[in-house]
Amino acid sequence: MIIVTRLNGPQFAINPDLLQRIDSAPDTILTLVDGTKYIVQESMAAVIDLVTTYRATLVARSQDVQQSFGLRAAPDEPDDDAPLATTVQLYPRRG
């Protein structure tokens, strides 16, 4: 989630994966995929930076998780010490 500020002051968090478009006319308008629009104080460039930082953080966390479990990203990189990613069954199957 990214945090943006409404024109009248309060902040709110929005899922950047739901952003369809960002307009600047002159206020910054965030349009979601369902057509909902929000006018925010942040500039278009600032919102783009927030989304970029959010996505970079997700990639970095994903890499941290892979390293903590000793998983390697691609099977074409031979490394006999690290297991390949496998499906983990969290709940036992019934029947």
LINVENKA-V889655 format. One record per backbone hydrogen bond with DSSP energy under -1.0 kcal/mol. NH is the residue of the N-H (numbers start at 1). CO is the residue of the C=O. If there is no record, write none. Layout:
NH&CO ; NH&CO
This chain:
2&14 ; 4&12 ; 6&10 ; 9&6 ; 12&4 ; 14&2 ; 18&15 ; 19&16 ; 20&31 ; 21&31 ; 23&29 ; 25&27 ; 29&23 ; 30&38 ; 31&21 ; 32&36 ; 33&18 ; 35&32 ; 38&30 ; 40&28 ; 41&5 ; 47&43 ; 48&44 ; 49&45 ; 50&46 ; 51&47 ; 52&48 ; 53&49 ; 54&50 ; 55&51 ; 56&52 ; 57&53 ; 58&54 ; 59&55 ; 60&56 ; 61&57 ; 62&58 ; 63&59 ; 64&60 ; 65&61 ; 66&62 ; 67&63 ; 68&64 ; 69&65 ; 71&66 ; 77&74 ; 82&79
